Amino acid sequence: MPETRGSVRQRKKAAQEAGEPVVDPTPAESSATEEAEEVIPEPKPKPTAKARLQNDDEDLDGYTPWLDILRVITFLLLASAGLSYLISSGESFTWGMKHPPKYMQLKWWKSQFASPLELTLEELAQFDGRNPESPVYLAINGTIYDVSANRRTYGPGGSYNIFAGVDASRGFVTGCFADDRTADLRGVEEMFLPVDDPVFDNKHYSDAQLADLKKLEREEAERKVFEALQHWANFFARSDKYHKVGTVKREPDWLEKEPRKKLCDAAEKQRPKRKVPGQ
């Protein structure tokens, strides 16, 4: 391998220090040394900011945004289809649900920002569905719901039109729709109370036992009334089709002014019989 100029100088210096004669490199060695130095590449200068900007501009000349736009649109369509399938529980990929969630209905959002209604029974009666330009309202336990989404059922001629325009809480419990179009629940618990049979009762119970039993039976009957009414109240409150719009306006002593209703025949006939102790 040919020596470089640095190597030659070091060799001369070492020879002088040792007292040895200094021999200059031959022309061939000098030529080889120069050639070795010539092959060392010099570092390339870094491109200037102007040159880099010019190269970037040249790269952008061939760029088109349509491919990126197509990717974004494809992603949004797939995401929309997946979200629709998830929310609709597999009903639709295109948001074509028969009963979309409340938060996807314009009517529901309007009701959230609108002031709640407060209607008397006389005012509520005007929303029984006979006027096609007005919504259909019904009330249960003092809460008014818009059931216009099912006008065929709750409007004139519908199977549940009997509930439109009134608070028929009593009828929801007893099932006597025509007779119990009222919110007065007094005495409804009797439909769950066993029928008194003096002969049977005196045979199987003492007076004290019968008194305690009747107390427990009434507590159980009142619980069943509450659960029955709560079931229907929850049905309307949780429905995706019906929306709460307000409450029924009543006088504080309205119930005292109402004549006490007798238990309807259908509810009276379904009252249970008292069982033999231990059964």
C-alpha positions as CSV (number, residue, x, y, z in Angstrom):
1,M,0.0,0.0,0.0
2,P,1.7,3.4,-1.0
3,E,2.8,5.7,1.8
4,T,1.2,9.1,2.3
5,R,3.2,12.3,2.7
6,G,2.6,12.2,6.4
7,S,4.1,8.7,6.7
8,V,7.2,9.8,4.7
9,R,7.8,12.8,7.0
10,Q,7.5,10.6,10.1
11,R,10.0,8.1,8.6
12,K,12.5,10.9,7.9
13,K,12.2,12.3,11.4
14,A,12.7,8.9,13.0
15,A,15.8,8.3,10.9
16,Q,17.3,11.7,11.9
17,E,16.8,11.0,15.6
18,A,18.5,7.7,15.2
19,G,21.5,9.1,13.4
20,E,20.7,7.2,10.3
21,P,21.0,8.6,6.8
22,V,17.8,10.1,5.4
23,V,16.6,8.6,2.1
24,D,14.2,10.6,0.0
25,P,11.4,8.7,-1.5
26,T,11.9,7.7,-5.1
27,P,9.9,9.4,-7.8
28,A,7.7,6.4,-8.0
29,E,7.0,6.5,-4.3
30,S,6.3,10.2,-4.5
31,S,3.9,9.6,-7.4
32,A,2.2,6.8,-5.5
33,T,1.9,9.0,-2.4
34,E,0.3,11.9,-4.5
35,E,-2.1,9.4,-6.1
36,A,-3.1,8.1,-2.7
37,E,-3.9,11.6,-1.5
38,E,-5.9,12.4,-4.7
39,V,-8.3,9.5,-4.2
40,I,-9.6,10.9,-0.8
41,P,-13.0,12.3,-1.6
42,E,-13.9,15.7,-0.4
43,P,-17.2,16.1,1.5
44,K,-20.1,17.4,-0.6
45,P,-21.5,20.7,0.4
46,K,-24.9,20.7,2.1
47,P,-27.7,22.0,-0.1
48,T,-28.8,25.5,0.8
49,A,-32.3,26.3,2.0
50,K,-33.2,27.8,-1.3
51,A,-32.1,24.5,-3.1
52,R,-34.1,22.4,-0.7
53,L,-37.2,24.6,-1.2
54,Q,-36.8,24.3,-4.9
55,N,-36.6,20.4,-4.7
56,D,-39.7,20.4,-2.5
57,D,-41.6,22.5,-5.1
58,E,-40.6,20.1,-7.8
59,D,-41.9,17.1,-5.7
60,L,-45.2,19.0,-5.1
61,D,-45.7,19.6,-8.8
62,G,-46.7,15.9,-9.2
63,Y,-48.9,15.7,-6.0
64,T,-52.7,15.3,-6.3
65,P,-55.0,15.5,-3.2
66,W,-57.8,13.3,-4.7
67,L,-56.3,10.0,-3.3
68,D,-56.3,11.4,0.3
69,I,-59.8,12.8,-0.2
70,L,-61.0,9.3,-1.3
71,R,-59.4,7.7,1.7
72,V,-61.1,10.1,4.1
73,I,-64.5,9.6,2.5
74,T,-64.1,5.8,2.5
75,F,-63.2,5.9,6.2
76,L,-66.2,8.1,7.1
77,L,-68.6,5.9,5.2
78,L,-67.3,2.8,6.9
79,A,-67.4,4.4,10.3
80,S,-71.0,5.6,9.7
81,A,-72.1,2.2,8.7
82,G,-70.5,0.6,11.7
83,L,-72.0,3.1,14.1
84,S,-75.5,2.7,12.5
85,Y,-75.2,-1.1,12.9
86,L,-74.1,-0.7,16.5
87,I,-76.8,1.8,17.6
88,S,-79.6,0.0,15.8
89,S,-78.6,-3.4,17.2
90,G,-78.1,-4.8,13.8
91,E,-81.2,-3.3,12.2
92,S,-79.5,-1.1,9.6
93,F,-76.2,0.0,8.2
94,T,-77.6,3.2,6.8
95,W,-79.5,4.7,9.8
96,G,-82.8,3.5,8.4
97,M,-84.3,2.6,11.7
98,K,-88.0,2.5,12.3
99,H,-87.7,4.0,15.8
100,P,-84.3,5.8,16.1
101,P,-83.1,6.7,19.6
102,K,-84.5,9.9,21.1
103,Y,-81.3,11.8,20.7
104,M,-81.5,11.3,17.0
105,Q,-85.0,12.8,16.6
106,L,-85.5,16.5,16.0
107,K,-88.8,16.4,18.0
108,W,-87.0,15.1,21.1
109,W,-84.3,17.9,20.9
110,K,-87.0,20.5,20.5
111,S,-88.8,19.2,23.6
112,Q,-85.6,19.4,25.6
113,F,-85.3,23.1,25.0
114,A,-89.0,23.9,25.0
115,S,-90.7,25.0,28.2
116,P,-92.7,22.1,29.7
117,L,-96.4,22.3,29.4
118,E,-98.8,22.5,32.3
119,L,-102.3,21.6,31.2
120,T,-105.5,21.3,33.1
121,L,-107.7,18.3,32.4
122,E,-109.9,20.5,30.2
123,E,-106.9,21.7,28.2
124,L,-105.5,18.1,27.9
125,A,-108.8,16.9,26.5
126,Q,-108.3,19.1,23.4
127,F,-105.4,16.8,22.4
128,D,-107.4,13.6,21.9
129,G,-106.4,13.2,18.3
130,R,-109.6,14.5,16.7
131,N,-107.8,17.6,15.4
132,P,-105.3,16.3,12.8
133,E,-103.2,19.5,13.1
134,S,-102.7,19.0,16.8
135,P,-100.5,16.4,18.6
136,V,-102.0,13.5,20.5
137,Y,-101.4,13.6,24.3
138,L,-102.1,11.3,27.1
139,A,-101.1,11.4,30.8
140,I,-100.2,8.8,33.3
141,N,-99.6,9.5,37.0
142,G,-99.7,13.3,36.2
143,T,-97.1,13.3,33.4
144,I,-98.1,14.2,29.9
145,Y,-96.6,12.4,26.9
146,D,-96.8,13.1,23.2
147,V,-98.0,9.9,21.4
148,S,-98.5,11.4,18.0
149,A,-95.9,9.0,16.6
150,N,-98.6,6.3,16.9
151,R,-101.6,8.3,15.9
152,R,-103.2,5.2,14.4
153,T,-103.4,3.5,17.8
154,Y,-104.1,6.6,20.0
155,G,-106.1,8.7,17.5
156,P,-109.8,8.4,16.7
157,G,-110.7,4.8,15.9
158,G,-107.5,3.5,17.5
159,S,-107.5,0.6,20.0
160,Y,-106.1,2.9,22.7
161,N,-107.9,6.1,21.8
162,I,-109.6,5.8,25.2
163,F,-106.4,7.0,26.8
164,A,-105.9,10.1,24.6
165,G,-106.6,13.5,26.2
166,V,-106.9,12.2,29.7
167,D,-104.9,10.9,32.7
168,A,-106.3,7.4,32.9
169,S,-103.9,6.0,35.6
170,R,-106.6,4.0,37.2
171,G,-107.5,2.3,33.9
172,F,-103.9,1.3,33.3
173,V,-104.0,-0.7,36.5
174,T,-107.5,-2.1,36.4
175,G,-107.8,-2.7,32.7
176,C,-111.2,-1.1,32.7
177,F,-110.4,1.4,30.0
178,A,-113.8,2.9,29.5
179,D,-114.9,3.0,33.1
180,D,-111.6,4.2,34.7
181,R,-110.5,7.2,32.7
182,T,-109.3,8.9,35.8
183,A,-106.2,9.3,37.9
184,D,-108.1,8.5,41.1
185,L,-106.5,5.3,42.5
186,R,-108.5,5.0,45.7
187,G,-109.8,1.5,46.2
188,V,-107.9,0.0,43.3
189,E,-105.9,-2.2,45.7
190,E,-109.1,-4.2,46.4
191,M,-108.7,-6.0,43.0
192,F,-105.7,-7.7,44.6
193,L,-107.4,-8.4,48.0
194,P,-108.9,-11.9,48.6
195,V,-112.6,-12.1,48.7
196,D,-114.0,-12.4,52.3
197,D,-115.8,-15.7,53.0
198,P,-117.0,-15.7,56.6
199,V,-117.6,-19.5,56.6
200,F,-114.2,-20.3,55.3
201,D,-112.4,-17.6,57.3
202,N,-114.0,-18.6,60.7
203,K,-113.1,-22.2,60.0
204,H,-109.4,-21.7,59.4
205,Y,-108.5,-18.4,61.2
206,S,-109.1,-16.9,64.6
207,D,-110.1,-13.3,64.8
208,A,-106.6,-12.2,65.7
209,Q,-105.1,-14.2,62.9
210,L,-107.5,-12.9,60.4
211,A,-106.9,-9.3,61.4
212,D,-103.1,-9.8,61.0
213,L,-103.6,-11.6,57.7
214,K,-105.8,-8.8,56.3
215,K,-103.2,-6.2,57.2
216,L,-100.5,-8.1,55.3
217,E,-102.9,-8.7,52.4
218,R,-103.6,-5.0,52.0
219,E,-99.9,-4.1,52.2
220,E,-99.2,-6.6,49.4
221,A,-102.1,-5.3,47.4
222,E,-100.9,-1.7,47.6
223,R,-97.5,-2.8,46.5
224,K,-99.0,-4.5,43.5
225,V,-100.9,-1.4,42.5
226,F,-97.7,0.7,42.7
227,E,-95.8,-1.8,40.6
228,A,-98.5,-2.0,38.0
229,L,-98.7,1.8,37.6
230,Q,-94.9,2.1,37.6
231,H,-94.7,-0.5,34.9
232,W,-96.7,1.7,32.5
233,A,-95.1,4.9,33.6
234,N,-91.7,3.5,32.8
235,F,-93.1,2.2,29.5
236,F,-93.8,5.7,28.3
237,A,-90.8,7.3,29.9
238,R,-88.3,4.9,28.3
239,S,-90.0,4.8,24.9
240,D,-88.1,6.0,21.8
241,K,-91.4,7.0,20.2
242,Y,-93.1,9.0,22.9
243,H,-91.9,12.2,24.5
244,K,-92.6,13.8,27.8
245,V,-94.1,17.3,27.2
246,G,-95.3,18.4,30.6
247,T,-97.5,17.7,33.6
248,V,-101.2,17.9,34.5
249,K,-102.2,21.0,36.5
250,R,-104.5,20.2,39.4
251,E,-105.8,21.9,42.5
252,P,-104.2,20.7,45.7
253,D,-107.5,19.2,47.0
254,W,-108.7,17.8,43.7
255,L,-108.9,14.2,45.0
256,E,-111.2,15.2,47.8
257,K,-113.6,16.7,45.4
258,E,-113.8,13.5,43.3
259,P,-116.6,11.0,44.2
260,R,-115.0,7.7,45.2
261,K,-115.3,5.2,42.4
262,K,-116.4,1.6,42.9
263,L,-114.1,-1.2,41.6
264,C,-115.1,-2.0,38.1
265,D,-116.7,-5.4,37.3
266,A,-113.8,-6.8,35.4
267,A,-111.4,-6.1,38.3
268,E,-113.9,-7.3,40.9
269,K,-114.2,-10.7,39.2
270,Q,-110.5,-11.4,39.2
271,R,-110.1,-11.0,42.9
272,P,-108.4,-14.1,44.4
273,K,-109.7,-16.4,47.1
274,R,-108.1,-16.6,50.5
275,K,-106.0,-19.8,51.0
276,V,-106.0,-22.3,53.7
277,P,-103.2,-21.6,56.2
278,G,-99.9,-23.3,55.2
279,Q,-100.8,-23.5,51.5
